[in-house]
Amino acid sequence: MLSPNGWINSLSATFLVFFSLIFGLYILVKSIKMNAHLLKIAGLMFLISGMIYMGQLFDFLWILATGNNLPYTYYVHCFMAWIWIPTAFGIPIYIGAELLIPSKKKIIAALDIAILAVYEVFLLTDTNSLIYIIPPEAGTDLVLAFYNSDAPVYILSMAILVIFTVLDVFGVLYKAIRSKGILRKKLAFFSAASIFCLVNGILEAFSPRGPAQIFIRSLIVCGILLFYFSLREESVAPPEKPKKQVSVEAGLFRVYQRPAQITEEEISFHKEQKICLVCKAKVARLNYICPSCSALYCVNCAQYLSNEENTCWVCNTPIDETKPVKKQEKQEESQVTIHQEGKGEKKEPGKAIKTK
């Protein structure tokens, strides 16, 4: 019964649902094992991205089973598709806030949640929020739905879209241009992923159904993969001195997390190559050198650490003496180990020695 356009629409929606659910679950499990905070949130975002197309999947399965479209009810379509759309854009807004302005992320998250809550209330109480296009002949295509431009949910969805564009597209792109090294690459990936998702949302709302759906829905797959590449962990091994290669976890979501171990070899390597100990980017112009151990930080990371724990990662010297020092949790997994001189022990090169 399905027309060629109906098959394209149905199969592309089915692929997106299964791809998003399988890939999202994989990333979620992986992030839980690694205890990677932002990657957990990204995995949840991938799952919700697939839920947006769940209504079309069920409509497709209903057509295959009965030859007719899924019985039209407003709330069935709401819970299987439209209730998830603002959340799919709201989650990357929080990630963007944590990357750009971590000190304000709670405020942005609160504003984001408030808009989402109001959206859901209007969506579930105002049955005129959506406009449906039913195929002239039942079972030849999927039932399509669009926002009613006169409904409050349309205005709220536009507000979410504007915040997403300003923060995740232009804000992250601006920071990528001003950054260097692996941080620039990861921020550029995140901004590109946001652009792909934004273009996909606009084209889904205004483009005609047909062969163009293959291109349009491939954008969301590209966006999901780019989001993952921007947030996953990577190892940095400098090609200049292969004998002194140091494996460094430089995932974007761990840029500002104190590592479990720092060796003397790693400290020396960062000094020689003029690489920030935190973000692993090349340090140029403004920088901060610890007065006690000479550890090197870029000015942005030094300012961030001074606002958070306010201690040097190597020797625990206060970065800003006018601010209090926040004590780290005394867990063996989170202890920083360094090689200290003058203690009278016999030490092997490159081997970390725990200190209190």
N, C-alpha and C positions, 0 to 999 in steps of 0.2 A: 504493500500500500504506500510506502514511503516514496516520495519523489527524489530525484538526484540531489537536490538541495537539502531535502530532509535527511538523507543519508549522511551528507557531509556534516550537517549541523549535529546530528545525533552521534556519529562516530567520533568527531573531534571533542565533543563534550564528554563522552565516555572515557576517551583517552586522558583528558585533563583530570577527571575525577580520580582514576586509578593511579596515574602518575603522581599527583599531588599527595594522595593518601599514603602510597608506598614509600615515596621519597621522604615525606614528612615524618613518618614513623621511624624510618632508618636514621634520619638526622636527630630525632628526639632521643632515641635510645643511645646513639653515639654520644650526644652531648651530655646525657645523664652519667654515662660511664666516665667521661672526661671532666665532669663538673664544670662545663662551659656555660656560663650564664646566658650570654646573648645568643648562642647557638641553640639553646633550649627554646628561647622565644622565637627564633627563626623557624625551628621545626614546627612549632605550634602555628605560625603564620602559614607555612606550606600546607598543613592540614586544612586550615580554614579556606585557603584559596581553592582547594578542590571541592569543598562544601558548596561554594557558590554555584557550581554546575550540577548539583545533585538533583535539582528539580527537573532539568532537561534529561538526565539519565533515567529517572523514574518514568518520565513521559515516554521516552524511547522504549523502555522495557514493557510498558503498558501497551504500546502500539504493537510490539512484536507478539504479545500474548493475546490481545483481544482485537486488534485491527482498528481500535479507536484511541483517541487521546485520553490522557489521564483526566478523570472527572474534574471539572472546573470548581475549585473552592479557593477562596482568597487565602485562607490561613495555611492550606497545604503548600501553596507556592511560597508563602512568606517563610515558613519554617524550613523549607528545603532549598531556599536560595537567598532571598533578599535580606533575611535577618543577619547574614554573615558578611555582606558586602562592606559596611563601614568598619567592621573589626579587621578585615583583611588589609585595609589601608591604615587603620589606627595603630596596629602593632608596629609596622615599620616607622611610624612617627615617633614612638617611644624609643626605638633603637637609634634613630637619627638624633634624638635629643641626648641620649647617653654618649653618642660619639662626639657631638658638637659642644654641648653645654651640660656636662654631667652635674654641675651644681644646681641646675634648674630643671633637671629631668623630672623630679617629683611634681613640680608645678605644671609642667607640660602634660605629664601623665594624668594628673587630676582633671585638667581642662579637656583632654582627650576622652576620658571616661565619662565626663559630664555630657559631652556632645553625643557620645554613643548611647548613653542611657536615654536621653531625650528623643533621639532618633528611634530607638526601639519602642518607646511608649507611643509615639505618633504612628509608627508603622502598624502596631498591633491594635490601635484604637480607631484609626481612620482608614476605613476600607476603600476609600477613593485615592489612596496613595499610589496605586499602580494602575496602569492601562494595559489590557491584554489584547493581543492579536491572535485570534483563533483561525486555523486554516479553513478555507471555504469548504473543503472536503475532508472530513474527519480521517485522521491517520496518515495523511499525505505529508505532513510536516509537524514540527513541534509547536506547542503553544508558546508564543513569545510575550514577554512582559517588559514594560518600560516605566520609568518614573512619570507620574503626573506632575507637570511643571508647576501646577498651582498648589501642590501639597507641601506641607512643612518638611517632609522627609527629603524632598528634592533640594530645598534650601540647605538643610543640615548636611546632606551628602556633598553639596558643593563646598561648604565650609571645611569639611574634612579633606576634600580634594585640594583646596587652596593651601591648607596647613602642610599637607603631604608634599606638595610641589615646592613650597618655600623652604621647608626644612630638609627633606630628603633628596630633592633634586638640586636646587640651587645652593643651599647651605653646605651640603656635603661636597658638591663639586667645587665650591669656592675654597673649602678647607683642603681638598685634594690638590688644587693648584698651588697653594701655599706650603704644602708638605713636600717631603722628599722620601726617596727609597721605597721600602715596602709599604709604608703608611700611605703614600700617594697612590700606589697601585690598588690597594684595598679600598680606599675611599672612592677612587674612580670606578671600581667595579660596583660599589654600592650605589653610587649615583646613576650609573648606567642601568642597573637593575630597576631602580625607581622610575627611570624614564620609560623603560619597556612596559612596566606595569601601568603607568599613567596612560601611555598611548593605547595599550590594550583596552583599558576601561573606556576611553573615549570612543574608540572604534566599535566596541561592542554595543555601545549605546546608539550610535548614529549610522553605522554602515549597513548596507543591505546584506541579507543572508545569501549564501552561495559559495562558490569556490574561494572567495576572499576570506572566508572563515578559517581556512587552513593557515593562511598567513597571520591572521589576527590572533588566533589562539596559540600559534607557535611563539608569539611574543611573551606570553605568560610563562611558558616553559623556559625560555631564555632568561627571563627575569628571575625565576626561582633558582636557576643554576648560578647566575651572577651573584645573587644574594648569598648563596652558599660559599662561593669562591671568595667573597669579600669577608666572610666571618670565620672561615676555617683556619686551623693552625697551619703554619708552615715552618720549615727549618731554613735557616740562613747559614750558608757556608761560604765564606769569602774565597773567590778563586785566586786572589793575589798570592796568598800564602797557604798552600795546601797542607803544610806540616802543622799549621796552627789552626786548623779548622775547628770551629766551636759550634756545636749544635745549639741553636737558640730558638726557643718557642716564641714566635713573633706574630701569633694570631692577633687580629685586630681586637677581638673581644678580650685579650689578655694583655693588652699593651700596658695597662696601668695596674696589673696585679703582681705583687711581689713574688718572684720565683722561689721555688723550694730550695735552690742551691746556686751559689755563685762561687766559682773557682778563681784562683789567682790567675790562671792562664786566660780565663775569660775577661777578667778585669784589665789585664795588660793588653789584650787584643783590642778592646774598646778604646783604650787610651791611644794606642798606636794608630788605629784607623780613624780616630775622631768620630766614633759612633756613640750615640746616646745609649746609655745603659738600659733605658726604659723602652723607648719606641723603636730602637735599632735603626734610626735614620741618621744620615750623615749630619754632623753638627757644623753649622756655618754661622759666622758672625756672633750673635748673642748666644752665650752658653753659661752654664753654672758648673763650677768645679768645687767639689767638696773640700773644705779647708783641712780636713783630717786625713783622708785617704786618697784624695785627688781623683775620685770617681767623676766621670764626665756625664753631664745631663744637658739636653737642650733646654732652652728657657721655658718652653711650654710644659715639659714634663716636670721640671723643677717647681714651677708654680703650682701644678696639679698636686704633686706630692706634698708641698707645703700646706695645701688646703686640706689634704686627707690625713696621712699619718705623720707628716712633718719630720721624717727621718731619712737619712741616707740609706740606700739599700745595702751598702757594703759595711759601714761602720756604725750605723744608727745615730750619727751626729745630727742634731737638729738642723734643718735647712733654713728655717727662719727662727731665730732665737727669741723673737717677740711673741711667738705662738706656742701653745702647749703641744707636747708630744703625745700622740695617741698610741697607746700600747697595743702591740700585736697579740693575737691569741697564742698562748703557749702550747701549740700543738707541734708534734715532731714533724708533721708533713709540711708545715708552713714556716719552719725555721730556716733562716738564711745562713748558709755556711760560707765562711771565707777563710783565706790563708793569712794568718797574722804573724808578724815577725816579733822577735824579742821575747817569746814565751818559754824558750828553752827546750821545746820539743824538736825531734828530728822529723822534718816534713819532706814529703816527696813532691816534686814539681807537678802542678796541675791538680793535686789532690786536695779536696775540700776538707777543712777541719771545723767542727762545730764549736761555736762559742756561745757563752751565755749572754 
